[in-house]
């Protein structure tokens, strides 16, 4: 009887170990004679840093790639910042997600969390990077160079010089830090900085150059009503304000409303990032000088393309230097019709 019970106990233990191994908890646990088992059904996630029209376009690209490459993609848009983002990603991991593409909200303070994610699934960053984490790759534009391009748009719009104010959701994000610094360096005619040795000006500093002064940087925490009130306050307290620059997609529509409300349309120059309809209409009508498009459709598309391939065992999709550099586009009056038309066609085609 003792031998029988011992046999049954050992058998149960072996069965339990087999089940535990099959369930997996760490990335790459599922193997067959040393060869990774390719999942028939791949599910990946595209995680944003908030809710904005920019992400709606990225979502279209992500879903188009999922359809093309044979996976399903859940797009997660955390409404309340870093706590929501962490909670929602933890939920994905609990479900056994096959890969995550995330836009980190606070790269410096999220490294430990991102490393936990990378230990359990394929992790890439997109839009904003966390280079000190264990992410496999970053998909996005060079935000510093894009900032310098935006600075050149300001120079074109305001050739005689003047006061410039910058508006952004958060400065914890690496992409917003780099864009802002690129604008500042361009307007103050500083030499180009290297990405691995970037020096940032304090966010509360008034920076004065020979022709241009960056008088303030206002943050709103992704609060749209605060974005508008920031713009209204800047107009009211700065009679000689020459140009307003919006770093996130929703910042420029807020600036447009504020400028219209103050009856200063065309008096205050407007330069933007991204492709909100209000911004593109403003370029068409002539009261927004230009915008820097990141091509968010490609952020979503390439993120899901790469994650799907990785889940199927194809590591050749990873860029050699760890970054897939998506070109930014400078949109002005002379190319707005072609740009907006192509964007509408792209979105319409993906929804077919």
C-alpha positions as CSV (number, residue, x, y, z in Angstrom):
1,X,0.0,0.0,0.0
2,X,2.8,2.4,0.9
3,X,4.5,1.6,-2.5
4,X,1.2,2.4,-4.3
5,X,0.8,5.7,-2.5
6,X,4.4,6.7,-3.2
7,X,3.9,5.9,-6.9
8,X,0.7,7.9,-7.0
9,X,2.4,10.9,-5.2
10,X,5.4,10.9,-7.6
11,X,3.1,10.6,-10.6
12,X,1.0,13.6,-9.4
13,X,4.2,15.6,-8.8
14,X,5.5,14.9,-12.3
15,X,2.1,15.8,-13.8
16,X,2.1,19.1,-11.9
17,X,5.6,19.9,-13.1
18,X,4.6,19.2,-16.7
19,X,1.5,21.4,-16.4
20,X,3.5,24.2,-14.8
21,X,6.2,24.0,-17.6
22,X,3.5,24.1,-20.3
23,X,1.8,27.2,-18.8
24,X,5.1,29.1,-18.8
25,X,5.9,32.2,-16.9
26,X,9.0,33.3,-18.5
27,X,9.6,34.2,-22.2
28,X,10.8,31.3,-24.3
29,X,9.6,28.5,-21.9
30,X,7.6,26.7,-24.6
31,X,10.1,24.4,-26.4
32,X,10.1,21.1,-28.3
33,X,13.5,19.3,-28.1
34,X,15.2,22.6,-27.7
35,X,13.3,24.3,-30.5
36,X,10.9,27.1,-29.7
37,X,7.3,26.1,-30.4
38,X,5.7,28.6,-32.9
39,X,2.2,29.6,-31.7
40,X,-0.6,29.2,-34.2
41,X,-2.5,32.2,-32.8
42,X,-0.4,35.2,-32.0
43,X,-1.8,38.0,-29.9
44,X,0.2,41.2,-29.4
45,X,-0.6,44.6,-27.8
46,X,0.1,48.2,-28.8
47,X,0.2,50.4,-25.7
48,X,0.0,54.2,-25.9
49,X,0.9,56.9,-23.4
50,X,-2.6,58.4,-23.4
51,X,-5.6,59.1,-25.5
52,X,-5.1,61.4,-28.5
53,X,-5.9,61.6,-32.2
54,X,-2.3,60.8,-32.9
55,X,-2.9,57.3,-31.4
56,X,-6.1,56.8,-33.4
57,X,-3.9,56.9,-36.6
58,X,-1.3,54.6,-35.0
59,X,-4.1,52.2,-34.1
60,X,-5.2,52.0,-37.8
61,X,-1.6,51.0,-38.7
62,X,-1.4,48.4,-35.9
63,X,-4.6,46.8,-37.0
64,X,-3.6,46.8,-40.7
65,X,-0.4,45.0,-39.8
66,X,-2.2,42.4,-37.6
67,X,-4.5,41.6,-40.6
68,X,-1.6,41.4,-43.0
69,X,0.8,39.3,-40.9
70,X,-1.6,37.0,-39.2
71,X,-2.1,38.1,-35.6
72,X,-4.5,39.9,-33.4
73,X,-3.6,43.2,-31.8
74,X,-5.2,44.9,-28.8
75,X,-4.6,48.6,-28.6
76,X,-4.4,49.9,-25.1
77,X,-4.8,53.7,-24.4
78,X,-4.4,54.4,-20.7
79,X,-6.5,57.4,-19.7
80,X,-4.8,58.4,-16.5
81,X,-1.1,58.2,-17.0
82,X,1.6,55.9,-15.6
83,X,-0.4,54.1,-13.0
84,X,-3.1,53.1,-15.6
85,X,-0.4,52.1,-18.1
86,X,1.3,49.8,-15.6
87,X,-2.0,48.2,-14.5
88,X,-3.1,47.6,-18.0
89,X,0.2,46.1,-19.1
90,X,0.2,43.8,-16.1
91,X,-3.2,42.6,-17.2
92,X,-1.8,41.8,-20.6
93,X,1.0,39.8,-19.1
94,X,-1.4,37.8,-16.9
95,X,-3.2,36.7,-20.1
96,X,0.0,35.6,-21.7
97,X,0.4,38.2,-24.4
98,X,2.9,37.4,-27.1
99,X,4.5,40.9,-27.4
100,X,4.1,44.5,-26.2
101,X,4.9,47.7,-28.0
102,X,4.8,50.5,-25.5
103,X,5.3,54.3,-25.4
104,X,6.9,54.8,-22.0
105,X,5.4,57.7,-20.0
106,X,8.5,58.2,-17.8
107,X,11.5,56.3,-19.2
108,X,13.8,57.0,-16.3
109,X,11.4,55.7,-13.6
110,X,9.9,52.9,-15.6
111,X,13.1,50.9,-16.4
112,X,12.5,48.3,-13.7
113,X,8.9,47.7,-14.7
114,X,9.8,47.6,-18.4
115,X,12.5,45.0,-17.6
116,X,9.9,42.9,-15.8
117,X,7.8,43.0,-19.0
118,X,10.8,42.1,-21.2
119,X,11.4,39.1,-19.0
120,X,8.0,37.7,-19.8
121,X,7.3,38.7,-23.4
122,X,8.8,40.4,-26.4
123,X,9.1,44.1,-25.6
124,X,9.7,47.0,-28.0
125,X,9.3,50.7,-27.4
126,X,7.6,53.1,-29.9
127,X,7.1,56.8,-30.1
128,X,9.2,57.4,-27.0
129,X,12.1,55.3,-26.0
130,X,13.5,53.8,-22.8
131,X,17.1,53.1,-24.0
132,X,18.3,51.9,-20.6
133,X,15.6,49.1,-20.5
134,X,15.8,45.6,-21.9
135,X,13.5,46.5,-24.8
136,X,14.5,44.7,-28.1
137,X,14.1,47.7,-30.3
138,X,12.7,51.3,-30.6
139,X,10.4,52.4,-33.4
140,X,10.1,56.1,-34.0
141,X,11.6,59.2,-35.4
142,X,14.7,61.0,-34.2
143,X,12.9,63.4,-31.8
144,X,15.8,65.8,-31.4
145,X,16.2,66.3,-35.1
146,X,12.5,66.7,-35.5
147,X,12.6,69.4,-32.8
148,X,15.3,71.2,-34.8
149,X,13.1,70.9,-37.9
150,X,10.2,72.5,-35.9
151,X,12.6,75.2,-34.9
152,X,13.3,75.9,-38.6
153,X,9.6,76.2,-39.2
154,X,9.4,78.8,-36.4
155,X,12.3,80.7,-38.1
156,X,10.4,80.6,-41.5
157,X,7.1,81.7,-39.9
158,X,8.8,84.4,-37.7
159,X,11.8,85.6,-39.7
160,X,12.4,88.8,-37.8
161,X,12.6,86.9,-34.5
162,X,10.5,87.1,-31.4
163,X,9.2,85.4,-28.3
164,X,8.3,81.7,-28.5
165,X,6.2,79.6,-26.1
166,X,6.2,75.8,-26.1
167,X,3.2,73.6,-25.0
168,X,3.3,69.9,-24.2
169,X,1.5,67.2,-22.3
170,X,4.4,65.9,-20.2
171,X,8.2,66.5,-20.0
172,X,8.8,63.2,-18.3
173,X,8.7,61.5,-21.7
174,X,12.0,61.3,-23.5
175,X,10.4,62.3,-26.8
176,X,9.1,65.5,-25.5
177,X,12.4,66.4,-23.8
178,X,14.3,65.8,-27.1
179,X,11.8,67.7,-29.2
180,X,11.9,70.7,-26.9
181,X,15.7,70.7,-26.8
182,X,15.9,70.5,-30.6
183,X,13.6,73.6,-30.9
184,X,15.7,75.5,-28.3
185,X,19.0,74.6,-29.9
186,X,17.8,75.6,-33.4
187,X,16.3,78.9,-32.3
188,X,19.4,79.8,-30.3
189,X,21.7,78.7,-33.2
190,X,23.5,76.1,-31.1
191,X,25.5,73.2,-32.6
192,X,23.7,69.9,-33.0
193,X,23.9,67.7,-30.0
194,X,24.7,64.0,-29.9
195,X,21.9,61.7,-28.7
196,X,24.1,59.9,-26.3
197,X,25.4,63.1,-24.6
198,X,22.3,65.3,-24.6
199,X,22.2,68.3,-22.4
200,X,18.8,69.7,-21.5
201,X,17.8,73.2,-20.5
202,X,15.7,73.5,-17.4
203,X,12.0,73.5,-18.1
204,X,11.3,76.7,-16.2
205,X,14.2,78.7,-17.8
206,X,13.7,81.7,-20.0
207,X,16.2,81.3,-22.8
208,X,17.3,84.3,-24.8
209,X,19.2,84.3,-28.1
210,X,20.1,87.0,-30.6
211,X,16.8,86.9,-32.4
212,X,14.6,84.4,-30.6
213,X,13.6,83.9,-26.9
214,X,12.0,80.7,-25.6
215,X,10.0,82.3,-22.8
216,X,8.2,79.4,-21.3
217,X,7.3,75.7,-21.5
218,X,3.8,74.9,-20.3
219,X,2.7,71.3,-19.4
220,X,-0.9,70.1,-19.1
221,X,-0.7,66.4,-18.1
222,X,-2.8,65.3,-21.0
223,X,-5.7,67.5,-19.7
224,X,-7.2,69.1,-22.8
225,X,-9.0,71.9,-20.9
226,X,-5.7,72.8,-19.1
227,X,-4.0,72.8,-22.5
228,X,-6.4,75.4,-23.7
229,X,-6.2,77.5,-20.5
230,X,-2.3,77.3,-20.7
231,X,-2.5,78.8,-24.2
232,X,-5.1,81.5,-23.2
233,X,-3.0,82.5,-20.2
234,X,0.2,82.8,-22.2
235,X,-1.6,85.0,-24.7
236,X,-3.0,87.2,-22.0
237,X,0.3,87.7,-20.1
238,X,2.6,88.0,-23.1
239,X,1.4,90.9,-25.4
240,X,4.4,90.5,-27.7
241,X,4.1,86.7,-28.1
242,X,5.3,85.8,-31.5
243,X,4.9,82.1,-31.9
244,X,3.2,79.1,-30.1
245,X,4.6,75.6,-30.6
246,X,2.6,72.5,-29.7
247,X,4.7,69.3,-29.1
248,X,1.8,66.8,-28.9
249,X,-1.1,66.3,-31.3
250,X,-3.8,68.0,-29.2
251,X,-1.7,71.0,-28.2
252,X,-2.1,72.8,-31.5
253,X,-5.9,72.6,-31.6
254,X,-5.9,74.0,-28.1
255,X,-3.6,76.9,-29.2
256,X,-5.8,77.5,-32.2
257,X,-8.9,77.9,-30.0
258,X,-7.1,80.2,-27.7
259,X,-5.7,82.4,-30.6
260,X,-9.2,82.6,-32.2
261,X,-10.7,83.5,-28.8
262,X,-8.2,86.3,-28.4
263,X,-8.8,87.6,-32.0
264,X,-5.1,87.1,-32.8
265,X,-5.4,84.7,-35.6
266,X,-2.4,85.3,-38.0
267,X,-0.9,87.7,-35.5
268,X,0.6,84.9,-33.4
269,X,2.4,82.3,-35.6
270,X,1.6,78.6,-35.0
271,X,3.9,75.6,-35.4
272,X,3.0,72.1,-34.5
273,X,3.8,68.4,-34.3
274,X,1.4,65.7,-35.6
275,X,-1.6,65.7,-37.8
276,X,-4.8,66.6,-35.9
277,X,-7.5,67.6,-38.4
278,X,-7.7,71.1,-36.8
279,X,-3.9,71.5,-37.4
280,X,-4.1,70.4,-41.0
281,X,-7.1,72.6,-41.7
282,X,-5.1,75.5,-40.2
283,X,-2.3,74.9,-42.6
284,X,-4.7,74.7,-45.5
285,X,-6.3,78.0,-44.4
286,X,-3.0,79.6,-43.7
287,X,-3.1,80.4,-40.0
288,X,-0.9,77.4,-39.0
289,X,2.5,77.7,-40.6
290,X,3.4,74.0,-40.5
291,X,3.7,70.8,-38.6
292,X,6.1,67.9,-38.1
293,X,4.4,64.6,-38.9
294,X,5.8,61.5,-37.2
295,X,3.8,59.2,-39.5
296,X,2.0,57.5,-36.6
297,X,0.4,55.0,-39.0
298,X,3.9,53.5,-39.5
299,X,4.5,53.4,-35.7
300,X,1.6,51.1,-35.3
301,X,2.2,49.1,-38.5
302,X,5.9,48.3,-37.8
303,X,5.3,47.6,-34.2
304,X,2.8,44.9,-34.9
305,X,4.8,43.6,-37.9
306,X,7.9,43.1,-35.7
307,X,6.1,41.7,-32.7
308,X,4.2,39.2,-34.8
309,X,7.4,38.0,-36.5
310,X,9.2,37.6,-33.1
311,X,6.3,35.6,-31.7
312,X,6.6,33.3,-34.7
313,X,10.3,32.8,-34.1
314,X,11.7,35.2,-36.7
315,X,14.3,37.5,-35.1
316,X,15.6,38.8,-38.4
317,X,13.0,41.6,-38.2
318,X,14.9,43.4,-35.4
319,X,16.9,46.4,-36.7
320,X,20.6,46.0,-36.4
321,X,21.2,49.1,-34.3
322,X,18.2,48.7,-32.1
323,X,16.2,51.5,-33.8
324,X,13.8,51.6,-36.7
325,X,14.1,55.2,-37.7
326,X,10.8,56.4,-39.1
327,X,11.2,59.5,-41.2
328,X,9.4,62.6,-40.2
329,X,7.7,64.9,-42.7
330,X,7.6,68.7,-42.7
331,X,4.1,69.7,-43.7
332,X,3.5,73.3,-45.0
333,X,1.1,75.1,-47.2
334,X,2.9,73.8,-50.3
335,X,2.4,70.1,-49.6
336,X,-0.6,70.0,-47.3
337,X,-3.1,68.8,-50.0
338,X,-0.9,65.8,-51.0
339,X,-0.1,64.9,-47.4
340,X,-3.7,65.1,-46.1
341,X,-4.9,63.2,-49.2
342,X,-2.4,60.4,-48.7
343,X,-3.3,60.2,-45.0
344,X,-7.0,59.9,-45.7
345,X,-6.4,57.2,-48.4
346,X,-4.2,55.2,-46.0
347,X,-6.8,55.3,-43.2
348,X,-9.6,54.4,-45.7
349,X,-7.6,51.5,-47.2
350,X,-6.8,50.0,-43.8
351,X,-10.5,50.1,-42.8
352,X,-11.6,48.1,-45.9
